[in-house]
């Protein structure tokens, strides 16, 4: 095996290992418990479009987490970033249908939600 092929094989193995560890990390996160009532929005878009959810940053170690499963054939998360006083999660409309993306504000990765936001996404 040439030096070039060994580097490519090593890079592929590193990517596979990183993906496996990232998947395990997501599976270990405890679920978010009951969600308090909070704002609900309806978003209509077309397949292929990006959808950004801007959630207000909170203090005291509280973080926004995806609280419930959503239909990943309709939307999928593509990025997340802190932008000013908001946490912005960007999803891509990947297929036709309707799903709800629910967020809960928890203290770290704990069960109790202090706030919630729900977004019903309809993709044509």
LOLUMZA-793236 format. One record per residue (C-alpha): residue number from 1; residue in one letter; x, y, z. Coordinates in steps of 0.1 Angstrom, whole numbers, plus 5000, padded with zeros to 4 digits. Each point is the difference from the previous one (the first is absolute). Example, Ala and Ser with C-alpha at 12.3 -4.5 7.8 and 13.67 -1.06 7.14 Angstrom:
BEGIN
<rec><seq>1</seq><type>A</type><X>5123</X><Y>4955</Y><Z>5078</Z></rec>
<rec><seq>2</seq><type>S</type><X>5014</X><Y>5034</Y><Z>4993</Z></rec>
END
This chain:
BEGIN
<rec><seq>1</seq><type>X</type><X>5000</X><Y>5000</Y><Z>5000</Z></rec>
<rec><seq>2</seq><type>X</type><X>5014</X><Y>5034</Y><Z>4990</Z></rec>
<rec><seq>3</seq><type>X</type><X>5005</X><Y>5028</Y><Z>5025</Z></rec>
<rec><seq>4</seq><type>X</type><X>4972</X><Y>5019</Y><Z>4983</Z></rec>
<rec><seq>5</seq><type>X</type><X>4975</X><Y>4971</Y><Z>5005</Z></rec>
<rec><seq>6</seq><type>X</type><X>5011</X><Y>4995</Y><Z>5036</Z></rec>
<rec><seq>7</seq><type>X</type><X>4992</X><Y>5037</Y><Z>5007</Z></rec>
<rec><seq>8</seq><type>X</type><X>4966</X><Y>4997</Y><Z>4983</Z></rec>
<rec><seq>9</seq><type>X</type><X>4992</X><Y>4968</Y><Z>5020</Z></rec>
<rec><seq>10</seq><type>X</type><X>5011</X><Y>5016</Y><Z>5033</Z></rec>
<rec><seq>11</seq><type>X</type><X>4978</X><Y>5030</Y><Z>4993</Z></rec>
<rec><seq>12</seq><type>X</type><X>4970</X><Y>4978</Y><Z>4992</Z></rec>
<rec><seq>13</seq><type>X</type><X>5005</X><Y>4980</Y><Z>5032</Z></rec>
<rec><seq>14</seq><type>X</type><X>5003</X><Y>5033</Y><Z>5020</Z></rec>
<rec><seq>15</seq><type>X</type><X>4968</X><Y>5013</Y><Z>4985</Z></rec>
<rec><seq>16</seq><type>X</type><X>4982</X><Y>4967</Y><Z>5007</Z></rec>
<rec><seq>17</seq><type>X</type><X>5012</X><Y>5000</Y><Z>5036</Z></rec>
<rec><seq>18</seq><type>X</type><X>4989</X><Y>5036</Y><Z>5005</Z></rec>
<rec><seq>19</seq><type>X</type><X>4966</X><Y>4993</Y><Z>4986</Z></rec>
<rec><seq>20</seq><type>X</type><X>4996</X><Y>4970</Y><Z>5023</Z></rec>
<rec><seq>21</seq><type>X</type><X>5009</X><Y>5020</Y><Z>5030</Z></rec>
<rec><seq>22</seq><type>X</type><X>4977</X><Y>5029</Y><Z>4991</Z></rec>
<rec><seq>23</seq><type>X</type><X>4971</X><Y>4975</Y><Z>4996</Z></rec>
<rec><seq>24</seq><type>X</type><X>5007</X><Y>4985</Y><Z>5034</Z></rec>
<rec><seq>25</seq><type>X</type><X>5002</X><Y>5034</Y><Z>5015</Z></rec>
<rec><seq>26</seq><type>X</type><X>4965</X><Y>5009</Y><Z>4987</Z></rec>
<rec><seq>27</seq><type>X</type><X>4986</X><Y>4966</Y><Z>5012</Z></rec>
<rec><seq>28</seq><type>X</type><X>5013</X><Y>5007</Y><Z>5035</Z></rec>
<rec><seq>29</seq><type>X</type><X>4982</X><Y>5033</Y><Z>5005</Z></rec>
<rec><seq>30</seq><type>X</type><X>4970</X><Y>4996</Y><Z>5024</Z></rec>
<rec><seq>31</seq><type>X</type><X>4966</X><Y>5008</Y><Z>4986</Z></rec>
<rec><seq>32</seq><type>X</type><X>4983</X><Y>5033</Y><Z>5007</Z></rec>
<rec><seq>33</seq><type>X</type><X>4970</X><Y>4995</Y><Z>5024</Z></rec>
<rec><seq>34</seq><type>X</type><X>4966</X><Y>5016</Y><Z>4998</Z></rec>
<rec><seq>35</seq><type>X</type><X>4999</X><Y>5033</Y><Z>4981</Z></rec>
<rec><seq>36</seq><type>X</type><X>4984</X><Y>5030</Y><Z>5015</Z></rec>
<rec><seq>37</seq><type>X</type><X>4976</X><Y>5020</Y><Z>4977</Z></rec>
<rec><seq>38</seq><type>X</type><X>5018</X><Y>5024</Y><Z>4977</Z></rec>
<rec><seq>39</seq><type>X</type><X>4998</X><Y>5017</Y><Z>4967</Z></rec>
<rec><seq>40</seq><type>X</type><X>4991</X><Y>4979</Y><Z>4969</Z></rec>
<rec><seq>41</seq><type>X</type><X>5007</X><Y>5010</Y><Z>4964</Z></rec>
<rec><seq>42</seq><type>X</type><X>4991</X><Y>4986</Y><Z>4967</Z></rec>
<rec><seq>43</seq><type>X</type><X>5026</X><Y>5002</Y><Z>4972</Z></rec>
<rec><seq>44</seq><type>X</type><X>4992</X><Y>4992</Y><Z>4963</Z></rec>
<rec><seq>45</seq><type>X</type><X>5028</X><Y>4994</Y><Z>4976</Z></rec>
<rec><seq>46</seq><type>X</type><X>5012</X><Y>4981</Y><Z>4970</Z></rec>
<rec><seq>47</seq><type>X</type><X>5023</X><Y>4970</Y><Z>4997</Z></rec>
<rec><seq>48</seq><type>X</type><X>5037</X><Y>5010</Y><Z>5000</Z></rec>
<rec><seq>49</seq><type>X</type><X>4995</X><Y>5033</Y><Z>5019</Z></rec>
<rec><seq>50</seq><type>X</type><X>5017</X><Y>5008</Y><Z>5033</Z></rec>
<rec><seq>51</seq><type>X</type><X>4981</X><Y>5007</Y><Z>5032</Z></rec>
<rec><seq>52</seq><type>X</type><X>5016</X><Y>5019</Y><Z>5029</Z></rec>
<rec><seq>53</seq><type>X</type><X>4986</X><Y>4998</Y><Z>5036</Z></rec>
<rec><seq>54</seq><type>X</type><X>5014</X><Y>5029</Y><Z>5021</Z></rec>
<rec><seq>55</seq><type>X</type><X>4996</X><Y>4993</Y><Z>5038</Z></rec>
<rec><seq>56</seq><type>X</type><X>5009</X><Y>5025</Y><Z>5026</Z></rec>
<rec><seq>57</seq><type>X</type><X>5032</X><Y>4993</Y><Z>5020</Z></rec>
<rec><seq>58</seq><type>X</type><X>4993</X><Y>4995</Y><Z>5037</Z></rec>
<rec><seq>59</seq><type>X</type><X>5024</X><Y>5002</Y><Z>5030</Z></rec>
<rec><seq>60</seq><type>X</type><X>5007</X><Y>4977</Y><Z>5029</Z></rec>
<rec><seq>61</seq><type>X</type><X>5011</X><Y>4971</Y><Z>4979</Z></rec>
<rec><seq>62</seq><type>X</type><X>4967</X><Y>4996</Y><Z>4983</Z></rec>
<rec><seq>63</seq><type>X</type><X>5001</X><Y>4987</Y><Z>4964</Z></rec>
<rec><seq>64</seq><type>X</type><X>4975</X><Y>4993</Y><Z>4972</Z></rec>
<rec><seq>65</seq><type>X</type><X>4997</X><Y>4964</Y><Z>4990</Z></rec>
<rec><seq>66</seq><type>X</type><X>4980</X><Y>4982</Y><Z>4974</Z></rec>
<rec><seq>67</seq><type>X</type><X>4973</X><Y>4986</Y><Z>5023</Z></rec>
<rec><seq>68</seq><type>X</type><X>4981</X><Y>4975</Y><Z>4978</Z></rec>
<rec><seq>69</seq><type>X</type><X>5007</X><Y>4978</Y><Z>4969</Z></rec>
<rec><seq>70</seq><type>X</type><X>4990</X><Y>5016</Y><Z>4967</Z></rec>
<rec><seq>71</seq><type>X</type><X>4996</X><Y>4985</Y><Z>4966</Z></rec>
<rec><seq>72</seq><type>X</type><X>5035</X><Y>5001</Y><Z>4985</Z></rec>
<rec><seq>73</seq><type>X</type><X>4987</X><Y>4992</Y><Z>4966</Z></rec>
<rec><seq>74</seq><type>X</type><X>4983</X><Y>5035</Y><Z>5000</Z></rec>
<rec><seq>75</seq><type>X</type><X>5028</X><Y>5021</Y><Z>5017</Z></rec>
<rec><seq>76</seq><type>X</type><X>5035</X><Y>4993</Y><Z>5012</Z></rec>
<rec><seq>77</seq><type>X</type><X>5023</X><Y>5022</Y><Z>5021</Z></rec>
<rec><seq>78</seq><type>X</type><X>5030</X><Y>5013</Y><Z>4981</Z></rec>
<rec><seq>79</seq><type>X</type><X>5016</X><Y>5025</Y><Z>5025</Z></rec>
<rec><seq>80</seq><type>X</type><X>4998</X><Y>5018</Y><Z>5033</Z></rec>
<rec><seq>81</seq><type>X</type><X>5017</X><Y>5033</Y><Z>5011</Z></rec>
<rec><seq>82</seq><type>X</type><X>4999</X><Y>5027</Y><Z>5026</Z></rec>
<rec><seq>83</seq><type>X</type><X>4990</X><Y>5032</Y><Z>4982</Z></rec>
<rec><seq>84</seq><type>X</type><X>4998</X><Y>5031</Y><Z>5021</Z></rec>
<rec><seq>85</seq><type>X</type><X>4975</X><Y>4993</Y><Z>5028</Z></rec>
<rec><seq>86</seq><type>X</type><X>4986</X><Y>4969</Y><Z>4983</Z></rec>
<rec><seq>87</seq><type>X</type><X>5008</X><Y>4964</Y><Z>4994</Z></rec>
<rec><seq>88</seq><type>X</type><X>4992</X><Y>4993</Y><Z>4963</Z></rec>
<rec><seq>89</seq><type>X</type><X>4992</X><Y>4965</Y><Z>4988</Z></rec>
<rec><seq>90</seq><type>X</type><X>4999</X><Y>4996</Y><Z>4962</Z></rec>
<rec><seq>91</seq><type>X</type><X>4980</X><Y>4971</Y><Z>4984</Z></rec>
<rec><seq>92</seq><type>X</type><X>4996</X><Y>4991</Y><Z>4964</Z></rec>
<rec><seq>93</seq><type>X</type><X>4966</X><Y>4990</Y><Z>4986</Z></rec>
<rec><seq>94</seq><type>X</type><X>5009</X><Y>4966</Y><Z>4986</Z></rec>
<rec><seq>95</seq><type>X</type><X>4966</X><Y>4986</Y><Z>4989</Z></rec>
<rec><seq>96</seq><type>X</type><X>4963</X><Y>5007</Y><Z>4997</Z></rec>
<rec><seq>97</seq><type>X</type><X>4979</X><Y>4997</Y><Z>5031</Z></rec>
<rec><seq>98</seq><type>X</type><X>4993</X><Y>5015</Y><Z>5034</Z></rec>
<rec><seq>99</seq><type>X</type><X>5019</X><Y>4996</Y><Z>5033</Z></rec>
<rec><seq>100</seq><type>X</type><X>5004</X><Y>5018</Y><Z>5033</Z></rec>
<rec><seq>101</seq><type>X</type><X>5034</X><Y>5011</Y><Z>5013</Z></rec>
<rec><seq>102</seq><type>X</type><X>4997</X><Y>5006</Y><Z>5038</Z></rec>
<rec><seq>103</seq><type>X</type><X>5027</X><Y>5016</Y><Z>5022</Z></rec>
<rec><seq>104</seq><type>X</type><X>5002</X><Y>4999</Y><Z>5038</Z></rec>
<rec><seq>105</seq><type>X</type><X>5022</X><Y>5023</Y><Z>5021</Z></rec>
<rec><seq>106</seq><type>X</type><X>5018</X><Y>4979</Y><Z>5027</Z></rec>
<rec><seq>107</seq><type>X</type><X>5028</X><Y>5005</Y><Z>5024</Z></rec>
<rec><seq>108</seq><type>X</type><X>5027</X><Y>4981</Y><Z>4982</Z></rec>
<rec><seq>109</seq><type>X</type><X>4989</X><Y>4965</Y><Z>4990</Z></rec>
<rec><seq>110</seq><type>X</type><X>4973</X><Y>4996</Y><Z>5026</Z></rec>
<rec><seq>111</seq><type>X</type><X>4964</X><Y>4988</Y><Z>4998</Z></rec>
<rec><seq>112</seq><type>X</type><X>4981</X><Y>5032</Y><Z>5011</Z></rec>
<rec><seq>113</seq><type>X</type><X>4991</X><Y>5025</Y><Z>4973</Z></rec>
<rec><seq>114</seq><type>X</type><X>4995</X><Y>5036</Y><Z>5012</Z></rec>
<rec><seq>115</seq><type>X</type><X>4988</X><Y>5014</Y><Z>4966</Z></rec>
<rec><seq>116</seq><type>X</type><X>4990</X><Y>4985</Y><Z>4967</Z></rec>
<rec><seq>117</seq><type>X</type><X>4996</X><Y>5010</Y><Z>4963</Z></rec>
<rec><seq>118</seq><type>X</type><X>4982</X><Y>4979</Y><Z>4974</Z></rec>
<rec><seq>119</seq><type>X</type><X>5002</X><Y>5004</Y><Z>4962</Z></rec>
<rec><seq>120</seq><type>X</type><X>4977</X><Y>4982</Y><Z>4977</Z></rec>
<rec><seq>121</seq><type>X</type><X>5018</X><Y>4998</Y><Z>4966</Z></rec>
<rec><seq>122</seq><type>X</type><X>4980</X><Y>4993</Y><Z>4968</Z></rec>
<rec><seq>123</seq><type>X</type><X>5022</X><Y>4992</Y><Z>4970</Z></rec>
<rec><seq>124</seq><type>X</type><X>4984</X><Y>5000</Y><Z>4965</Z></rec>
END
